[in-house]
Structures are given as C-alpha cells and as structure tokens.
Amino acid sequence: MPSSEKPQMPPVMILCGGKGTRLQEVTELLPKPMVQIGEQPIIWHIMRTYAAFGVRRFILCLGYKREAFIDFFVNYHLRVSDATITLGHDPQIDFHDDVAEADWQVTLAATGLETKTAGRIARAAKYLSPADQDFFLTYGDGVSDVDIRACLQEHRRHRALATITAVHPAARFGEMLVQDGVVTRFDEKPSKPQGYINGGFMVMRREFIEKYISTERDEFLESGPLVSAVANHDVRAFYHEGFWQCMDTPREFTLLNQLWNQGRAPWTKFWRKNNEEK
C-alpha cells in the first residue's frame, strides 16, 4: 500500500553571516537577520515562510555575531512560553505552553567571520544529508510571499542545477519614461519597476556545489559560481510577481515593521496553511 505521508521537503540553507553595514544604525548590536519585525527577528519570519510549505530543517550559515543566533535558538522555548524553574543542584524547567516550531531542526553552522557567501555554502554543505539531492538557499534579510513549493516543482521539472526566484526591485524612486529625448510619462512610484533581480529563495542541486563552488577559493556566490553557471546555461529563473522586500536600509526596516504592526504583512500569505503541511 502506498504511503499517505507527503514527501519530505529539502532543507533550507540561510546565508546570515554578513555584517549588514547599510543597516548599521540598527545592526550595531545585532546581526541583520536578528533585527526584529514586530517581536521576532526577520530570520524567524523567513523560516516561518518555509515551514508553511513543510520545510523542517534549517541550516544557518553564521559569522558576524553568531552568539546572538545561539542565544535566540537555545533559549527559544523560554522566550515564547511561561515556565517554572526549580533551582538547586538538580535544576529543572517545566514549560507551560507548547511551541509551534517544536519540530524545527536548526543547525547553527559556524562558517567564519569574514567568509564570503560561496565559502559559507561550502562549509555548511556537510550538514546536508546523503538523501538531499536538492536544497533551498536564501538570504537572511528578505521576506516574500513566494510559493516555495511551486519554485521547487519548477526546479525539478527542468532538472536545473540552480533555480533563482526573479523579482522586481522595490520602487525607491519615481520612474521617468523617455522616448526620442522627450519625457513621455512620469510615475511617482511605479508599482512594478522594469527588469528583475535575484530575490533569493533559490533551489540548488547538490551537484551545483560540486561543479561550481571551490573549497579552495573564498568568493561571493553572485560574482563567481553563479556567473559561471549562467554561462553554462545551468541556471533557471522562477518568476515571482508578488510581494518581495529586502531589509537593507532603515527605511525598509521601518516599512516592514509598519506592515507587520498594521496586520498587512504580505509575506504571511501561506502561514495559515502551516498545519496542513505537517
């Protein structure tokens, strides 16, 4: 009789070791992925998005201020639950509330303070299981309502080595349209700027690491391995026309918190399906 269990989703590797210098006003004391949206750090919001599709294994590629991640996850149950602590030589903690994230498996991988993104992937790859033919990969500073399962299906359908979610960049400035030297239209804030950028939320086959990421060279994923893979036609795009927003600047930090506090956070679109995916 065929099993009724859903296939296990691949793990997600999250790049969260950088210093976030453009958000220095906020990140002087915390690494950027630990900066809060509401009461939880942005990395938790990213993890909740993946968890909504059944992802339960998370590999965090740590560097800058990694002790902040260690403290947060080691003490996670204490942060979200009432507890009674019995002191003495044989201390005991009794938690009074269940944790929705109790089945998450979080690997805190020390990938070096100054290591570049490709190097972090190479160092953390040892935590992929032998059965992980594919793995998700994203950055620790952006949220989206991207359909993670559809992205994985597209990736596998084309048997790509890497699939990148292509998003429109956020409109920071007005857009001026010019034709033959004449301004034909000015949009104060275009809803959908032209062109695409890498929005993260990628899927990679394990072979991508073996083929394109060298353990002997420390380089950025975007300027080394991905450039070579694109030249070999090994990278596909998964187009996402919905919400996407990174948190690079204080203005973007304020925007994401406003959306959350007003109950209008688009990146929570799939969270309500969380229990159905378990």
N, C-alpha and C positions, 0 to 999 in steps of 0.2 A: 504494500500500500504506500503510495507516495506521501511524503511528509507534508503536513499542513503548515510547517514553520516557514516564515519568509526567509529568503537568502540573507545571510549576514552582510551588512554593508561594510565597505572598506573603512579603514581608519582615516582620520584626517590629521595631517601634519600642519602645524600652525607656526609660521615664522614670527617670533615675538622676542627677538634678542637685540633689536636695534635701540638706538638712544632717542629717537623721536625729537630731533633738535628743533624742528619747526614748530613744535608744540611745547617749547621749553618753559613757558610760563606755567604750564600745568604739570610737566613731566620732570621737573627738577627733583622732586621727591619720589616719583613713581615712574616705572617704565610705561610707555604709552598704552600697551594692551591692558594695563591695570587701572587706567583712568576711567572713572565711573560715568556711566549713563544711568541716571537715576541712582539706585542704591547698589548696583552691581557693575563691575568693570566691563569694558567693551568686549574683552575676550569671552566672558560668560555669555554675552548676547550672541556672539559668533557661534559658540559651542551649542547654545540652545537651538540655533537655526539648523545646524547639522543634526542634532539629536531629534528634531522634529521629523527627520526622514529615516530614523532608525540607526544613525551612527552612534556607537557607544564607546569607541576607542579614540583617544585623543593623544597626540604626541606633540608636546610643546617644545619648540626649539629655543632654549633660553640662553641669555647672555647678560645684557645690561640689567643690573639689579634683580637677578634671578631669585634672591631671597624673598622678594615680595610675592612671587608666584608660590614659592614653597610655603610661606606663612598662610597664604589665602587658601590653598587646597588642603594642606594638612589639617587646618582648623576649620574647614568648610562647614562641617556638621554643627560645630559650636556657633558659627556665625548665623545660621538660619534656624536654629532650634533652641527651645528652652532646655535647660539641662540641670541636673542635680549632681554636684561633685562631692564625693566622700573623700575627705582629706586623711592624712595619716601615712603610715608606712606602706599600706596597700591601697593607694588611691583608686577610685572608681568613678566613672562618668556614666550617668544614666540619662539618655536623651529622651525627651518627651514628645518629639514630633518626628514624623517620617521625612525623609529627604527625597524630593522628586528626582534628583540626579544620582540616586543611590547606586544605579547600575553603570555609571560612567567609570571608565578606566582611564586615568590620566597619567601619562608618563612625562615626568619632568626631566628633560634631557639637557644637560649642560653642554652647549655647543660652542663655548668660547666667548669671551668678551668682545673681541674685535672681528670675529669671523664674519665673512660675507655670506649672503643668502644661499648660494650654491654649496658652500662649505658646510653650512648648518644642515642642509638636507643630507649631505654625505655622512655627516657624523651621526645623525638621528636615524638613518636608514636601518641600522642594526636592530631597531625596535619594531620594525615591520615583521610580521610573522611569515613563515615559509609559504603560507597559503595566500598571502596578499599579492595577487597579481597586479592589482591597481591600488592606488591610494589617492585620497583627496589632498590638496595642498592649497593653503591660503595664507593671507597676511593677518596679523593681529590688530589691524586698525581700521577695518571697514565692515559695514553691515549692508545687507541686501535682502530682498525678497526673492532671490533667485531660486528656481526649482532645482534643488540638488539632485534629485533622482532623475529628472529629465536630462540633466547635464551628464550624469553617469551613463545613461542609456545611449545618448548620442555618441559619447566617447567610445563605448563598446561596439556600437553598431558600425562605426567606421574603423575600428581596430587601430585607433590613433595611439601614438606614443604619449602625446600630451594634448589636452583639450583645455583651452583658456576661455573663461567667460568674458565676452566682449561687451562692454558697457559704454554708454555715452558719458563723457566727463560732465561733472556738475557745472552748471552755468554760473560762473563767478562774475562775469561782466556782460554788458549789453553786446549784442551781436549786430554788426553793420554789414549789410549786403551791398556789394558794389558791382556794377556792370558797365564796362567800357568807360571807367573813370567817373561814373555817375552813381551817387548813392541812391539805391532804389528802395531800400527799406531799413528801418532800424528797430530791432526788437530789444526793449529794455531788459528783458530777462527771458530769452528763448527757453521753451520748456524742453526741447530736445536738441542740444547742440549737434553740429555735424561731426561725423567721424566716431571712431571707437578707441577705447583704451583697454589695457589689461586690468580687469576688475578683480583679479584674484579668483577665488572659488574655482580652482583648477582641478583637473583629474590627470594623473600620470600613471603610466605603466611602469612597473619596476625596471623594465629594460631601459627606460629613459635615463635613470641614474647610471646604469652600467655603460650606456653608449655615450652620454654627453657630460656627465659630471665627474671630474677627476678628483681623486683624493689627494693628489699632489699639488694642485693649484687651488688657491683660495680666490674665488671670483664671484661676482654677482650673477645670480641666475638670469637676470634680464639682459645683461650685456655679453654674456658668454654662452652658456649652454642653450638658451632659447634662441639666440641668433643663429647658432649652428644648426639647431633642429629645424628652424624655419627654412633655412637654405636647403635642407634635405626634404622639405615638404612633410615633416613629421608632426606638425602642429596644426590642430584644427581649432576653429572658433565656435563657441556656443553663444549665440546672440541672446542677450537679455535686455528687453526694452522696459523693464520695470524699475523699481527703486534700487538705487545704489548710492552709497555715500561713504567716503573715507573720513577719517578724523585727523587731518594733518595740521590744522590751524585752530587757534582759539575760537574763530568764528564758526568753524564746523563743529567744534566741541559744544558750543552754545546751541547751535541748530539741533543737533541730535538730542540734547537734553530737553530742549523745548518740545520737540516731537514726542518724546517719551512722557514728559510731565503732563502734556495735554491729551495723552491717550491716543495719539495719532502716529505711533511708530510703525511705519510700513513693513519693517523687517520682521515683525512678529506674525506676518500673514499665515505662515504654516505652523505656528506653535500649537494652535488648538488641536492639530492632528497628532500631537505627540503620543498620546496614549494609544491611538490606533496603530502606530508604527512599531510598538513594542512587541 
